[in-house]
Amino acid sequence: MVIDGHNDAELKRAFDSVRFEGKGVPTAIVARTIKGKGVHMLEGHGIWHHRIPNAEEYAKIMEALS
């Protein structure tokens, strides 16, 4: 099952459809996402996986999220 990992309704539908009985065929959910989605300076830039923003960058990130 492949879903949009940024879509709450798709995530809920996917998790609700999975049976956790421990029987039968395994189910895999692939949630496609974009790193830093919603914050232009972060979106799609892998450097933010291992870098901490400085105070100025942090302020810009928080402003973009509000």
JOPE-V634112 format. One record per helix or strand of 3 or more residues. SS is the DSSP state (a for helix, b for strand). FROM is the first residue (numbers start at 1). TO is the last residue. If there is no record, write none. Layout:
SS:FROM:TO
SS:FROM:TO
This chain:
b:2:4
a:8:17
b:30:32
a:46:49
a:55:65
